[in-house]
């Protein structure tokens, strides 16, 4: 027996005031009345579809008001047949029935499915798709769906309103036979007068009360049914697997590609930043020089003023400047011929021939070609120096600093001061950068120190900035735009899919799933694609960038953190959109619409 006491519901007007109703087995209980009188409202209250109870509710031996398992009661004890005969269109007739049983935690055999098809007079529909069924057939399948749960209560909302006479009579006969069997309390809300001949107990709503028009047969018969959560979990898994087929996989593939480009570009930009500094700016070929003199490559003969210690200190303090290396050019004599000595920082990539010593002193190709052995004796300021030669440079390496000749001895700037007696102050300094340099502001910082200082680079700093910043930023921005567009398409696709499945979600809710459960389904449906999208793009980008450019572990961790952020966005935003859609429509409204 079901007993409702003190039912109070008010919308724009009072619907029920301290209303009372009892429903018994072995009866076809029917609530009749026009649309808008409160019939569906009462069914939703009895079916526990509202967010809270507006009455005192007793379900057999259960005090529903004190129960914390309303979802379980709805899932296992109540079968709900809606006016729109909601079903799962991706499942065929038998699969719908099996799905309903599993939702309720029940196993169901093919023989039991056949019995339900026979009970609802649709045996001939075996194997049929839902889209191929008539309205009456769908309504009877919806009853079979509800009965597959082996409920204690079967609620039907306007089950015959859209049916022709023949279909209507068949549905009425099905409901009557279920009621007469005595295992299930059957309660029908309708305004269809064609049901009157089969009604056992008739109710109507008058003055906010529920009034019984016929005597009630109080015969009671019901038995407990064994259920298992395994079947329920299996049904949810089945639903998720079927629903995933509607997801546009191509969008996630495109997202994976663009995300790979974005992550790769991030890794490459870090490498490129290091490359520009190490291989271009800080290399002898493409270094940046600061001095007082004309702005040209071979300006050393025009320099007459050297950088003061104060100016040098200020330049060293510019963000990104690692060192300020002095450059020397001396003019010794060799075999009565004037040659050059130049200081250097690194020549390792330009060595052609090496000798068996580690003096660190090298000679240009043109000078090395006239040496008789691995030493050279020079005269500078009246003093003779015998220098061991470590190697000869390649022929293509020419004088980078002056046009004073190509016969050159290269000595590191610190060793030069050790082995040759000179008090000459260097006029020109070479700037060495670290990884934090900002080339866009370096020139501005130098001019702030002294506007007369010349900044020379064989590659223009502004062009370096363009390559290092604008070009890579442009690629990044284009990739971000593409990523955002695809992301919007994914959100739109998921939102559209959720909107189109509103009835399915309403049916799931009526069969015991909470809003939280339904949101969980939405998350799980796309989770595998999100994981694959992020994992594939992250793994490939790390492999490619690491193999090609050997990034530091900190940069790899940055890539992972960016990818994780995309994982959260790809999963969270569509889910939030789905939640808003469900809340906006309200699942209760969905199943009432």
Secondary structure by P-SEA (a helix, b strand, c coil): cccccbbbbbcccccccccccccccccbbbbbbcccccaaaaaaaaaccccccccccccccccccccccaaaaaaccbbbbcccccccccccaaaaaaaaaaaacccccaaaaaaaaaaaccccccccccccccaaaaaaaaaaaaacccccbbbbccccccccaaaaaaaaaaaaaaaaacccbbbbbcccccccccccbbbbbcccbbbbccccccbbbbbbbbbbaaaaaaaaaaaaaaaacccaaaaaaaaaaaaaaaaaaaaaaaaaaaaaaacccccccbbbbbccccccccccccccccccaaaaaaaaacccccbbbbbbbbbbbcccbbbbbbbbccccccccccccccccbbbcaaaaaaccccbbbbbcccbbbbbbbcccccccccccccccccbbbbbcaaaaaacccccccccbbbbbbccccccccaaaaaaaacccbbbbbcccaaaaaaaacaaaaaaaaaaaaaaaaaaaaaaaaaaaaaaaaaaaaaaaaaacccaaaaaaaaaaaaaaaaaaaaaaaaaaaaaaaaacccccaaaaaaaaaaaaaaaaaaccaaaaaaaaaaaaacaaaaaac
